[in-house]
Amino acid sequence: MSVSKRTLLLLQILVAVVALGIWHIGSSVPILGVYFLPKFFFSTPWDVAARIVKLFSGTLIWKHLGITLTETLLAFVIGAGGGVLIGFWFARRPLINAVFDPYVKMANALPRVVLAPIFMLWLGLGIWSKVALGVTLVFFIVFFNVYQGVKEVSQAVLSNARMLGMTEQQLFRHVYWPSALSWMFSSLHTSVGFALVGAVVGEYLGSAAGLGYMIHEAEGVFDTTGVFAGMVILAAFVLVVDAIVTAIEHRLLVWRPDAAGRNV
Amino acid sequence: MPPDIAISLEQIDIIYRAQAYAGGGVRDGGPARAGDYHAVSQATLAVKEGEFVSIVGPTGCGKSTLLNAAAGLLQPANGGVSIYGDLLSGLNARAGYLFQQDALMPWKTALENVAIGLEVAGVDPAIARDRAEHWLAQVGLQGFGLRYPHQLSGGQRKRVGLAQVLIRNPDILLMDEPFGPLDAQTRQIMGNLLLSLWAQERKAVLFVTHDLEEAIALSDRVVIMSSGPKATIIGDYRIDLARPRDAMDVRLDAGFHAIHKAIWDQLRGEVMKAYQGVSP
């Protein structure tokens, strides 16, 4: 399993070239008089690329991207904030946790998409109904992680901190809080991803702006090229967000053996 | 009680309750009920100011339990713990505790881990850091301040732990098999480090170990615990080897062998009992 970075990159590019090649041939070269990837359903790589270039030469795409990014960030911040607070509260108050446990499980098991219509009724077609959908996704991930983080502080570390003279408040700041945060950050990729899913699905189900709206609009007029262009932009957007999250993670979890990249 | 007795355990009983949470952990007194584990029974031990006492006993005999009682982490069901003549309630604020397990905060650097004991006591952070640098140097870790615990070896982590405890200048040091997980050479080096630090400022030390040689090499007194349950102190030996000692060289001393033989003759019986208890 020891492949050099360059070979790996070449292989990765090869996968893309092969996939694009199959797509191109299937949609533009008739085989025995038949296109096995008809243009109407699959568009072509060139058309999609041309559409993306055209979109980015205009200004509208930036507005859509901006809206989706805003929704994602708001959903993440509100959901993570709520998850941290409630997670802490539940972990430190076993009675509260015991009382609410079945309801938390129930709410978490609910497919969040069914909430989208109700959020739209409550909050309208603007960004807030999408933010709410993202929050319901992010909240539970962060909540469970913070809860676990507070519960699983090593007993030795805790006893040691007590023997070093820490008060309850200081234990919170120096022991529980960093432990919970580390668990939260370890779920950062998932929670940011879910914030984005909430935003895009919300836009798709009803809105007037954003990447999800763009894709939905194209689909409505059977504009396959537009749908594919939207998907490619969305995928690239996810990669950029993920890279930023990775950078943040490396900075914040430098003390962790795996995240620090040393001692791996 | 004379105040020069740093730690005094008076006929303490420690019972791990099967229904731990009903009455608030092990806090409740009274006799052992069905299902409870009567770990320590009628144990009496006094450690004088500046005295280095080791507790030796077979595996699982309740050595650490006794130490936790002296730290205030466990409340005895019967009997009392006095620290410098005052009955202990809550945590023992005059003691520093070096744990067997890794107890450093993994999210703090070595320097931050050492400084924290002063910072939480309200010392100015800049001064706390200066003191922490000094203590890291004392344990031989100058220049390692910015490392995180996972970037240190097991022995280095123990050194940080030692600095973390000593920076608060406790009157009493409680040590629970602190060098247990280390390899033999590192243990002896750590033993010498501990002796040299202790020689500078003689604190009362209660040191738990399963290694009799280590106990004799370091201590003024070695006490023997019987095997559990209902473990108690069954032997008390004065170690009259000259100080300052070298934890390695002292093992070659003729006096060392005589003491070792005397203690081992008693300890062997308890160790065998402990093993018969667990093996078929």
Interface residues (C-beta under 8 A of the other chain):
Chain A: S154 A156 V157 S159 N160 A161 R162 M163 L164 G165 M166 T167 Q170 H174 V175 P178 S179 S182 V254 W255 R256 P257 A260 R262 N263
Chain B: A71 L73 L91 N92 A93 A95 G96 Y97 F99 Q100 Q101 D102 A103 L104 M105 P106 W107 K108 T109 I116 G117 V120 A121 Y148 P149 H150 Q151 Q164 V165 R168
